[in-house]
Amino acid sequence: MTRRIISYLTALAIFAGTAPAFAERQLSLAGGLPDLPQISIGEFKARTSGELQLVRGPRQADPEDEEDEEESESTAGEGAVDADAAALNVAMGAPTGATADPSQETDYLMPKTEYVLSYNNVTHNPNWVSWHVNKSWISDNVERQNNFRPDPTLNELVKTRGWVAVTKADYNRTGFDRGHMCNSKDRTRDSTVNDNTFFMTNMVPQAPANNQKTWMWLEAQTRDWATAEGDEKEVFVVSGPAGRGGDGVVKGKDKDTGKNETRPVQADGIPLKRNGRVVGEINVPKCTWKVMLILPAGKTSPSDVTEQNAQVVAVIMPNSESIIHAKKDDWKKYQVSVKQVEDMLRATTPAGNMKWPTSYSFFSKLNPSVAQRLKQQNASRNPTTCN
């Protein structure tokens, strides 16, 4: 397979099927935009010779995630962007009109081999992260890399536009976990793909009880669906944060007193400090949400999706220590319809100086009548609200 070294911005332009100079035409993955052609995975592969390469720096090992660590950040790059994998991550449609136009800083498109995301330089969260998982991505032989670090994709925007790249240290002793959206165990095919789930653009501040219990149990269930012997599935996942204001807990030794503490925390945001001054904040969401489309093995095209062969699972969970987390199936208590996730995201208006997209549509590449009926399944009488 032919391989080429190209710039990331050119890769973004090709990713959407546009001319290489994306400055002349905006890049978009959202369905229904009239000025931008949509291409199949096969066409995408042909245009890019199968892979897009980025220069990868040396990976630095990172210890286990401890809130009070102050070691230097790794600067490892992400390696090659595999065209097939990146396109498959959003095969069922991107939920917003994210583009690679840097002036659209609240809905900035970032495709990767492991996942595709919409980044928000105001909330310093991903708006959404989309990925595909099946048994080919999962192995028991790859250790968790724990290499939390700034996303090198933002380097040029930090230099030229004053964007702020979140670091591992920004979360230290905040009471919130560095919560993966595309979780690391979904990417254990090799150490590189696992490593690349630790970019801080893939993180939101999650309450420990959410991240380490209820949310994690749904992640484990997803892998069980993908790898069930004799009944393997193709799972298309989109997840993200919503709203503003969560509660967490600080645990561990206080540096000033030297005493162990357990201290509840409620916060709307985490200050981002650079050179002694506050330059922004990481929005602490009120909720986390996830939408999944589950298909039989080998069914990876929107044209494959029918009401008969597709299963949908969606949740809206409170980003709170009070989340129900006693049993491994407690995630089901937060199950809703995909339509209810859309309605929640459209109704969750930005607060304070925050800005985020409010126009979401899932399954935009599916047959519209099929998508509409799938999105109505599993409606809850009492969905979690995130305003």
HELIX and SHEET records of a PDB file:
HELIX    1   1 TYR A    8  PHE A   15  1                                   8    
HELIX    2   2 ILE A   41  THR A   48  1                                   8    
HELIX    3   3 ALA A   83  ASN A   89  1                                   7    
HELIX    4   4 LYS A  135  TRP A  137  5                                   3    
HELIX    5   5 PRO A  152  LEU A  154  5                                   3    
HELIX    6   6 ASN A  155  ARG A  161  1                                   7    
HELIX    7   7 LYS A  168  TYR A  171  5                                   4    
HELIX    8   8 SER A  184  ASP A  186  5                                   3    
HELIX    9   9 SER A  191  ASP A  195  1                                   5    
HELIX   10  10 ASN A  196  PHE A  198  5                                   3    
HELIX   11  11 MET A  200  ASN A  202  5                                   3    
HELIX   12  12 PRO A  208  ALA A  209  1                                   2    
HELIX   13  13 ASN A  210  THR A  214  3                                   5    
HELIX   14  14 TRP A  215  THR A  227  1                                  13    
HELIX   15  15 PRO A  302  ASP A  304  5                                   3    
HELIX   16  16 ASP A  330  TYR A  334  5                                   5    
HELIX   17  17 VAL A  338  ALA A  347  1                                  10    
HELIX   18  18 PRO A  368  LYS A  375  1                                   8    
SHEET    1   A 2 GLU A  51  LEU A  52  0                                        
SHEET    2   A 2 VAL A  81  ASP A  82 -1                                        
SHEET    1   B 7 TYR A 108  PRO A 111  0                                        
SHEET    2   B 7 VAL A 116  ASN A 120 -1                                        
SHEET    3   B 7 ASN A 125  VAL A 133 -1                                        
SHEET    4   B 7 LYS A 233  ALA A 242 -1                                        
SHEET    5   B 7 CYS A 287  PRO A 296 -1                                        
SHEET    6   B 7 GLN A 311  PRO A 318 -1                                        
SHEET    7   B 7 GLN A 335  VAL A 336 -1                                        
SHEET    1   C 2 ASP A 177  HIS A 180  0                                        
SHEET    2   C 2 MET A 203  GLN A 206 -1                                        
SHEET    1   D 2 GLY A 246  LYS A 253  0                                        
SHEET    2   D 2 ASN A 260  ALA A 267 -1                                        
SHEET    1   E 2 GLY A 269  ARG A 274  0                                        
SHEET    2   E 2 ARG A 277  ASN A 283 -1                                        
END                                                                             
